Amino acid sequence: DALVHIGFNKPEVFRVLLNERTKRLQAAVVSITRAFEFTPLNGSVNPADGQFYLAGFQVLGWGNVLDTAAGLGRVRYTGAPVTIPREIVPMDQGVLLRFDVALDPKKATDPASYSLQTWGYQRTHKYGSPQYKADGTPGQDSLVPSSAYLSKDGRTVFIGVPNLKPVQQLRVGWSLATAEGTAFEENGYTTPYELAKFEPQREGFGDLKVDLTPRAEIAAASGPVTVEE
């Protein structure tokens, strides 16, 4: 009972997470799977078995990272714990991530478990656009999380982010683990037109004051990667 988006150029299926907390409808996308050997173009849920089937073929002139001519596939639930978030909500003090599984508290409350970048596009007569920083130069702006909090039920994280503002594109990355120790990492992408108000008690955190003290980003040292890294 959720919306999905099918990616063609780099075959992938995304879950679309609707955000109805503000006056304007917003949404985020997060990957469900990239395990395709063909180029998906369309999909449908089979009412006979409830499974998601996809079909696709190469479109001349569009290009694709695969050289398979066509294919038919199925995306099915394996019974394993689902680590795809059910909510990604940009808020006035940071970003809310809500999962269906309990999280490892140590990883979830470490600000270093998260990364955020923002960028914008330029609308022109050309096809597509480079990515631009807030000052108009090419590239992305990095946002350094100041804090991270885990809800009382252990399934929702709030990432404190100083100076988060509406922007054309926001990427939120996480590297976490379930309470049972299964590691997982992924990225979510959204366009925050408006920032919802964070109300800690309503979201299951109890009485909480978010620490928005800026934290220095640790630059990666140049040179060979060490065993510790």
N, C-alpha and C positions, 0 to 999 in steps of 0.2 A: 504493500500500500504506500509506496514512495515513488517519487519521480526519479528517473535515471537519465543520464546524458551519454550518448554514444560518441566516442572519439574515433575519427577515421584515419587521419594522417599518421598518428602514432596510436595504433589500436588500443583502446582502453574504454572501460565502462566506469562512469562516475555516479555516485549517489548525490542527488541534489537535495540540500537541506534548506528548507524554507524558513525564513525568519519573519514572523509577523508581529514582532514586538514594537515596531515603530509605525508611523503613519504611512510610510512607503514600504511596499512589500520588497523584501530583500532575500538573498539566497547565497549559499556557499556550495562548492562542489568538493568532493573528496573521492579518491580512487577506490573502486571496488576490486577491480582486477585488471592486470595488463597481460594476462596469460592467453594471448591470441596468436594463432598461426595463420590468420587470414584477416581481411579488412572488413570489419563489421559496418553495416550501413543502416540496418533496421533490426528491431527486436520486438518480441511479443511474449507474454506469459501464456503458456498452454494451460487452458482450464482443466485439462484432463489430469495433469500431474503437478500443476503449480510451479513448474520450472520456467526459467527465462531462456528463450532460444533467440539466437541472432544469425543473420545471414548477410552476406556482402560480397562485393566483387570490386576489382580495380576500375577506377573511372579515368578514362584517357585524358591526360593533361593535368590531372590533379596531383599525381604523385603520391607515393606512400613509402614507408620505411620497409615494407615487406614486398616480396616479389611473387607471392601466391596469387593466382588468378582469381580465385573465388573460394568461398567456404560456408559451412553451416556449423554452428557450435551451440553449446549449452552452458549457461552459468548456473551452478546448483549450490545449494547450501550443504556443507559437509557435516554439519553437526558440531563443529569446533566453536569455541567462544568467539563472538564477533567483536573485533576491536575497532570497527568503523564508528566514529562518533555519530550520535543522533542529533547533536546541535553544535553549531559553531556560530557564536554571537559576538560581534564586535560591540563593546560597551564603552561608557564614558571613562572608565578607569582601567580598561584592558580587554581581554578576550575570554569568553566562557566556552569551555569544551565539555560536553556532556556525553558520557559513554554508557554502554549497557553492561559493562563488566567492572568489577572492583579493581582499583589500581594499586600498584606498589606505592605506599606513601612516601618513601624516600625519593624515588624518581619523580613522582608527581609534584612534590613541593620544592624541587630544585629548579630555580629559574634557568639554569644552564640546560635543562631538558627541552627548552623551547627556543625557536628562532622565528623572527618576523622580518619581513621586507615589504616595502611599499614602492609603487611606481605608477606612472601614468602613460597615456598614449596620446598621439596627435592625430586628429582626423584630417585626412588629406584625400586627394583624388587617387593616391597610390593604394595598392592592395597591402593592407597590414601597416604596422607602425613599429619603430623601435620602442624600447622602454626608456622612460625619462624620469629623472629624480624630480623632487619638488622644485628645485631651482632651475629646471629646464635643461640641465645637462644630461647626456645619455647615462643610463645605469639605474640602479635601485638604491633606495635609502634603507638602511638597516635600523630596526628598532630593538633596543636591548631591554628584555624583561627585567623588572626591578624585584619582583616577588612572585610566588606561586602558592596557591592554597588548595587544599583538598576538602571536599564537602563531607558532611557527617556520614553519609552512606558510602563514601569512598569511590564514587563513580563520576563526580564532576570536579573539574579543575577550573580555577579562575587565575589567569595570568595577569599580574599587574604590569601595565605598560604605560610609562610616562609619555605624555604629549601625543597620544593616539588621536588622529583626526580623520574625518571623512576623506577618502581618497579613491582613485579609480580602481586600484588593485592592491589587495592585501594578501600576502602569503603567510600562513601560520604553519610552522613545522613543529613536530613533537617526536621525541624519542623516549618511550615509556615502557612499562612492563605491567602485566596484570598482577593481582595480588598473589597468584600462584607462581609467578616468576617467568611467564612467557613474554619475551621482549617483542616490541613492535614499534615501527616508526612510519610516519606518513606526513603529507602536507595537505592543507585545506586552502582553497582560494575563494576569495569573496570581494565584493565591491561594497564597502560600507558607505551608503549614501547618508545614513543617520546612525548615531551611536545611542543605543538603548541605555537607560539608567540601570546601573548595577545595584541591586538590593540584596545584600548578603543573606538575610534571613529567609527571604522569599525563595532564593536559589538553593537553600539547604546548607548554608555555611554557618549559621548562627550569628552571634554578634562579632563582626569583623571590621577592622579598619585596614584598608589596603595600603601597603607601603609602596609609595611611588617615588622613593628616593632614587635618583638616577644611579645606575650601576655601570661601571666601565666595561666595555666589551674587551674581552681578552683576545688580542690579535694572535693569529697563528704564527709561530716562529718560522722563518725561512730555513730551508735545509732539509736533510733527510728525515723521514718520519721515524720516530723512536718506537721501541717496543711499548713503552708506557702510553704513548699517544694512540 
